[in-house]
């Protein structure tokens, strides 16, 4: 959900250059604080909902949360900050190398890597394990696959993309608590899919009418939708949904939100996102009431989702207690639900200027959701 090149890129370069290009072990307090400030500023500007929701992450895991989210911002911006996919692939490899070195204990002096390394040291000090290299690489691979903004073949492909990006970010954050729970991962999977689907809908105007390379597809930083910007527009809605609604790429690129059938296509995609939120909410109610989640976790047995919670169960930890412990990580459900409500209010016009305004209700809606343990 991101886009930028100019002023923010210059600031990012200056921030990165304030760190040496050499690797570091055990960064000092000042260096860690500088890295933390860098990540906070990145989220404040480009991912405002994650910035607001950090307050619900336990302090012991907050540095990991900030580093993971800043990592996501950076790789999500690659497509709009490079001249061609080949350069983008090089940038993605840069991040693979950074993550690999950081997890091996020899991080480069790059702000996100420095903060992530500090968080990993904290996990290690608490004998709480580490974060999955495979999950980081999964996010990078999914972003790299869509560097040139191709359309999703179908709605299922969009869900897979959302699982491999936004759901995986939630898994990483849960691991940083640390919490190893199939039950909580299952709820996070549905929430992440909803978040990822909504991210694609939110980005429709920017991809169809790319702004000058000084913007970002965070709704608080749209800055209008100037046509062209010197780059080719793209429509990334699933092809099967577009065909069913009789939506044509050329109509969207010419007429924007007035394209025939576009609102019907947006409605279909938004409904799938809302379905995932409803499923997550029903699961949460069932688990809080001491019942089964209601259906099997489709990703159980995959990397990182093995039956790893048996130790806690032997200690008498229930699924409800696991979810209670990880509830703060699930709060992106609140921001996603708010955006879907606004989308419905504007008649599923994804190009409406109303959707580009800052969501002022998020702080208090998230507060009440967290207090009631229900989103």
C-alpha positions as CSV (number, residue, x, y, z in Angstrom):
1,X,0.0,0.0,0.0
2,X,2.8,2.5,-0.5
3,X,4.5,4.8,-3.0
4,X,7.3,7.4,-2.9
5,X,10.6,8.5,-4.4
6,X,11.6,12.1,-4.0
7,X,11.7,14.0,-0.7
8,X,11.1,11.0,1.5
9,X,13.7,9.0,-0.4
10,X,16.3,11.8,0.2
11,X,15.4,11.8,3.9
12,X,15.6,8.0,4.0
13,X,19.0,8.1,2.3
14,X,20.3,10.6,4.8
15,X,18.9,8.5,7.7
16,X,20.5,5.4,6.3
17,X,23.8,7.2,5.7
18,X,23.9,8.3,9.3
19,X,24.6,4.6,9.9
20,X,27.8,3.1,8.6
21,X,27.7,0.7,5.7
22,X,29.5,-1.8,7.8
23,X,27.8,-4.5,9.9
24,X,27.2,-4.1,13.6
25,X,26.9,-6.4,16.6
26,X,25.2,-5.0,19.7
27,X,24.3,-1.5,18.6
28,X,24.6,1.2,21.2
29,X,21.6,2.9,22.8
30,X,21.9,6.0,20.7
31,X,22.1,4.0,17.5
32,X,19.0,1.9,18.5
33,X,17.1,5.1,19.4
34,X,18.0,6.7,16.0
35,X,16.8,3.5,14.3
36,X,13.6,3.5,16.3
37,X,12.9,7.2,15.4
38,X,13.5,6.4,11.8
39,X,11.0,3.5,11.8
40,X,8.4,5.6,13.7
41,X,8.7,8.4,11.2
42,X,8.3,6.0,8.3
43,X,5.1,4.7,9.8
44,X,3.8,8.1,10.7
45,X,4.1,9.3,7.2
46,X,3.4,6.1,5.2
47,X,1.4,3.7,7.4
48,X,-0.6,5.9,9.8
49,X,-2.9,3.0,11.0
50,X,0.1,0.9,12.1
51,X,1.5,4.0,13.8
52,X,-1.7,4.5,15.8
53,X,-2.1,0.8,16.6
54,X,1.4,0.4,18.0
55,X,0.1,1.3,21.4
56,X,-1.7,-2.0,21.7
57,X,1.5,-4.0,21.2
58,X,3.2,-5.0,24.5
59,X,6.3,-2.8,25.1
60,X,8.6,-5.9,25.1
61,X,7.6,-6.5,21.4
62,X,7.2,-3.0,20.2
63,X,10.6,-2.6,18.6
64,X,10.0,-5.8,16.7
65,X,6.6,-4.5,15.6
66,X,8.1,-1.2,14.4
67,X,10.9,-2.9,12.6
68,X,8.6,-5.4,10.8
69,X,6.2,-2.7,9.8
70,X,9.0,-0.4,8.6
71,X,10.4,-3.3,6.6
72,X,7.0,-3.7,5.0
73,X,6.8,0.0,4.1
74,X,10.2,-0.1,2.5
75,X,9.6,-3.1,0.3
76,X,6.1,-2.0,-0.6
77,X,7.5,1.3,-1.9
78,X,10.0,-0.4,-4.2
79,X,7.7,-0.7,-7.2
80,X,7.1,3.1,-7.2
81,X,10.6,4.1,-6.4
82,X,12.6,2.3,-9.1
83,X,12.8,2.8,-12.8
84,X,12.1,-0.8,-13.9
85,X,11.4,-4.3,-12.5
86,X,15.1,-5.4,-12.8
87,X,16.2,-2.6,-10.4
88,X,13.3,-3.5,-8.2
89,X,14.5,-7.1,-8.0
90,X,17.9,-5.9,-7.0
91,X,16.3,-3.9,-4.2
92,X,14.4,-7.0,-3.1
93,X,17.6,-8.9,-3.0
94,X,19.1,-6.2,-0.9
95,X,16.4,-6.8,1.7
96,X,16.9,-10.6,1.5
97,X,20.6,-10.1,2.3
98,X,19.7,-7.6,5.1
99,X,17.3,-9.9,6.7
100,X,19.5,-12.9,6.4
101,X,22.5,-11.1,7.9
102,X,20.3,-9.7,10.7
103,X,18.9,-13.1,11.7
104,X,22.4,-14.5,11.6
105,X,23.5,-12.0,14.2
106,X,25.5,-9.7,11.9
107,X,23.1,-6.9,10.8
108,X,24.1,-4.1,8.5
109,X,24.0,-0.6,9.9
110,X,20.7,0.2,8.3
111,X,17.9,1.6,10.5
112,X,15.4,-1.2,10.1
113,X,18.0,-3.9,10.5
114,X,19.5,-2.2,13.6
115,X,16.1,-2.0,15.3
116,X,15.2,-5.6,14.3
117,X,18.6,-6.9,15.6
118,X,17.9,-5.1,18.9
119,X,14.5,-6.7,19.1
120,X,16.0,-10.1,18.3
121,X,18.6,-9.7,21.1
122,X,15.7,-8.9,23.5
123,X,13.9,-12.1,22.4
124,X,17.1,-14.1,22.9
125,X,17.7,-12.6,26.3
126,X,14.2,-13.8,27.3
127,X,14.9,-17.3,25.9
128,X,12.0,-16.6,23.6
129,X,13.3,-17.8,20.2
130,X,13.6,-15.7,17.1
131,X,11.6,-14.6,14.1
132,X,11.2,-16.8,11.0
133,X,13.5,-16.1,8.1
134,X,11.0,-17.9,5.9
135,X,8.2,-15.5,6.8
136,X,10.3,-12.5,6.0
137,X,11.3,-14.0,2.6
138,X,7.7,-14.9,1.9
139,X,6.7,-11.2,2.2
140,X,9.6,-10.2,-0.1
141,X,8.7,-12.9,-2.7
142,X,5.1,-11.8,-2.8
143,X,6.0,-8.2,-3.2
144,X,8.5,-9.0,-5.9
145,X,6.0,-11.1,-7.9
146,X,3.8,-8.0,-8.3
147,X,6.5,-5.4,-8.9
148,X,5.1,-4.4,-12.3
149,X,1.5,-4.2,-10.9
150,X,0.0,-7.1,-13.0
151,X,-3.6,-7.9,-12.4
152,X,-4.5,-10.8,-10.1
153,X,-5.8,-13.7,-12.2
154,X,-8.7,-14.3,-9.8
155,X,-10.0,-13.5,-6.3
156,X,-8.2,-16.5,-4.9
157,X,-4.9,-15.2,-6.2
158,X,-5.5,-11.9,-4.4
159,X,-6.2,-13.8,-1.2
160,X,-3.0,-15.7,-1.6
161,X,-1.1,-12.4,-2.0
162,X,-2.8,-11.0,1.1
163,X,-1.9,-14.2,3.1
164,X,1.7,-14.0,2.0
165,X,2.1,-10.3,2.9
166,X,-0.3,-8.9,5.5
167,X,-1.2,-12.2,7.3
168,X,2.5,-13.0,7.4
169,X,3.3,-9.6,9.0
170,X,0.9,-10.5,11.8
171,X,2.5,-13.9,12.3
172,X,5.9,-12.2,12.7
173,X,4.5,-9.8,15.3
174,X,2.9,-12.7,17.2
175,X,6.2,-14.5,17.2
176,X,7.8,-11.4,18.7
177,X,5.5,-11.4,21.8
178,X,6.4,-14.3,21.8
179,X,3.3,-16.3,21.1
180,X,3.2,-19.7,19.3
181,X,-0.5,-20.5,18.8
182,X,-2.2,-22.1,15.9
183,X,-5.5,-20.7,17.1
184,X,-4.2,-17.1,17.1
185,X,-2.5,-17.6,13.8
186,X,-5.7,-18.8,12.3
187,X,-7.6,-15.6,13.4
188,X,-4.6,-13.5,12.2
189,X,-4.8,-15.3,8.8
190,X,-8.3,-14.1,8.1
191,X,-7.6,-10.6,9.4
192,X,-4.5,-10.3,7.2
193,X,-6.4,-11.4,4.2
194,X,-9.0,-8.7,4.8
195,X,-6.2,-6.1,5.3
196,X,-4.4,-7.2,2.1
197,X,-7.6,-7.1,0.0
198,X,-8.5,-3.7,1.3
199,X,-4.9,-2.5,0.6
200,X,-5.4,-3.4,-3.1
201,X,-8.7,-1.5,-3.2
202,X,-7.2,1.5,-1.5
203,X,-4.4,1.6,-4.0
204,X,-6.7,1.5,-7.1
205,X,-6.7,5.3,-7.7
206,X,-2.9,5.6,-7.4
207,X,-2.2,2.7,-9.7
208,X,-4.7,3.8,-12.3
209,X,-3.5,7.4,-12.2
210,X,0.1,7.3,-10.9
211,X,1.0,10.6,-9.2
212,X,4.3,12.3,-9.5
213,X,6.9,10.1,-7.6
214,X,6.5,12.0,-4.4
215,X,3.4,10.3,-3.0
216,X,2.4,7.1,-1.2
217,X,-0.7,5.0,-1.3
218,X,-1.5,5.6,2.3
219,X,-4.9,7.3,2.4
220,X,-3.5,10.1,4.5
221,X,-0.9,10.9,1.8
222,X,-2.8,10.6,-1.4
223,X,-2.4,14.3,-2.2
224,X,-5.0,14.2,-5.0
225,X,-4.9,12.0,-8.1
226,X,-3.1,13.9,-10.9
227,X,-3.2,12.0,-14.1
228,X,-0.3,10.2,-15.6
229,X,2.8,11.3,-13.6
230,X,4.9,10.0,-16.5
231,X,4.1,6.4,-15.7
232,X,1.7,3.9,-17.2
233,X,-1.6,3.3,-15.2
234,X,-2.6,-0.2,-14.1
235,X,-5.8,-1.8,-12.8
236,X,-5.1,-4.6,-10.4
237,X,-8.5,-5.9,-9.6
238,X,-8.9,-9.7,-10.1
239,X,-9.6,-10.5,-13.7
240,X,-12.5,-12.9,-13.0
241,X,-14.3,-10.2,-11.0
242,X,-13.7,-7.6,-13.7
243,X,-15.0,-10.0,-16.4
244,X,-18.1,-10.8,-14.3
245,X,-18.9,-7.0,-13.9
246,X,-18.0,-6.2,-17.5
247,X,-15.2,-3.8,-16.4
248,X,-12.6,-2.9,-19.0
249,X,-9.1,-1.6,-18.1
250,X,-9.2,1.2,-20.7
251,X,-12.5,2.5,-19.2
252,X,-11.0,2.6,-15.7
253,X,-7.8,4.3,-16.9
254,X,-9.9,6.9,-18.8
255,X,-12.9,7.4,-16.5
256,X,-11.7,6.4,-13.1
257,X,-14.5,5.7,-10.7
258,X,-17.1,6.4,-13.4
259,X,-16.1,3.4,-15.4
260,X,-19.0,1.1,-16.1
261,X,-19.3,-1.9,-13.7
262,X,-16.4,-0.7,-11.6
263,X,-18.5,-0.2,-8.4
264,X,-19.9,-3.7,-8.8
265,X,-16.4,-5.2,-9.1
266,X,-15.3,-3.2,-6.0
267,X,-18.3,-4.4,-4.1
268,X,-17.5,-8.0,-4.9
269,X,-13.9,-7.7,-3.7
270,X,-14.8,-5.6,-0.7
271,X,-17.4,-8.3,0.3
272,X,-14.7,-10.9,0.3
273,X,-12.6,-8.8,2.7
274,X,-15.6,-8.2,4.9
275,X,-16.3,-12.0,4.9
276,X,-12.8,-12.6,6.3
277,X,-13.5,-10.1,9.1
278,X,-16.8,-11.7,9.9
279,X,-15.1,-15.1,10.0
280,X,-12.4,-13.8,12.4
281,X,-15.0,-12.2,14.6
282,X,-17.1,-15.4,14.8
283,X,-13.9,-17.4,15.6
284,X,-13.1,-15.0,18.4
285,X,-16.5,-15.3,19.9
286,X,-16.4,-19.1,19.8
287,X,-12.9,-19.2,21.4
288,X,-13.8,-16.7,24.1
289,X,-16.8,-18.8,24.9
290,X,-14.7,-21.9,25.2
291,X,-15.8,-23.5,22.0
292,X,-13.9,-24.7,18.9
293,X,-13.0,-22.1,16.3
294,X,-15.6,-23.5,14.0
295,X,-13.4,-24.6,11.1
296,X,-9.9,-25.9,10.4
297,X,-6.9,-23.7,9.7
298,X,-6.1,-24.1,6.0
299,X,-2.5,-23.2,6.5
300,X,-1.8,-25.6,9.4
301,X,1.2,-27.7,8.8
302,X,2.9,-25.1,6.5
303,X,6.2,-23.5,7.6
304,X,5.7,-21.8,10.9
305,X,2.3,-23.3,11.5
306,X,3.2,-26.7,12.8
307,X,1.5,-28.0,15.9
308,X,3.8,-26.0,18.1
309,X,1.5,-25.1,21.0
310,X,1.4,-28.5,22.7
311,X,3.9,-27.3,25.3
312,X,1.6,-24.5,26.5
313,X,-1.4,-26.8,26.4
314,X,0.4,-29.2,28.8
315,X,0.9,-26.2,31.1
316,X,-2.9,-25.6,31.0
317,X,-2.9,-22.6,28.6
318,X,-6.2,-22.5,26.8
319,X,-6.9,-21.2,23.3
320,X,-8.8,-18.3,24.8
321,X,-5.8,-17.3,26.9
322,X,-3.6,-17.5,23.9
323,X,-5.9,-15.2,21.9
324,X,-6.1,-12.8,24.9
325,X,-2.4,-12.5,25.0
326,X,-2.1,-11.8,21.2
327,X,-5.2,-9.6,20.9
328,X,-3.3,-6.4,20.4
329,X,-1.6,-7.8,17.3
330,X,-5.1,-8.4,15.7
331,X,-6.1,-4.7,15.9
332,X,-5.6,-4.0,12.2
333,X,-9.1,-5.5,11.9
334,X,-10.5,-2.3,13.3
335,X,-8.8,0.0,10.8
336,X,-9.9,-2.3,8.0
337,X,-13.5,-2.4,9.1
338,X,-13.5,1.4,9.4
339,X,-12.3,1.8,5.8
340,X,-14.9,-0.7,4.5
341,X,-17.6,1.2,6.3
342,X,-16.5,4.4,4.5
343,X,-16.3,2.6,1.2
344,X,-20.0,1.6,1.6
345,X,-20.9,5.1,2.6
346,X,-19.6,6.4,-0.8
347,X,-21.4,3.7,-2.8
348,X,-18.3,1.6,-3.3
349,X,-16.6,4.3,-5.3
350,X,-13.0,3.5,-4.7
351,X,-12.0,6.7,-6.3
352,X,-14.0,8.9,-3.9
353,X,-11.9,11.7,-2.3
354,X,-13.6,10.9,1.0
355,X,-11.6,7.7,1.2
356,X,-8.3,9.7,1.1
357,X,-9.1,11.6,4.3
358,X,-7.4,10.7,7.6
359,X,-9.5,8.2,9.7
360,X,-10.0,10.3,12.8
361,X,-12.2,7.6,14.4
362,X,-9.4,5.0,14.6
363,X,-7.9,5.9,18.0
364,X,-11.1,5.7,19.9
365,X,-12.6,2.8,17.9
366,X,-9.5,0.8,18.5
367,X,-9.4,1.7,22.2
368,X,-13.0,0.4,22.7
369,X,-12.3,-2.7,20.6
370,X,-9.2,-3.5,22.7
371,X,-11.0,-2.8,25.9
372,X,-13.9,-5.1,24.9
373,X,-11.7,-7.6,23.2
374,X,-13.9,-7.6,20.2
375,X,-13.4,-6.0,16.8
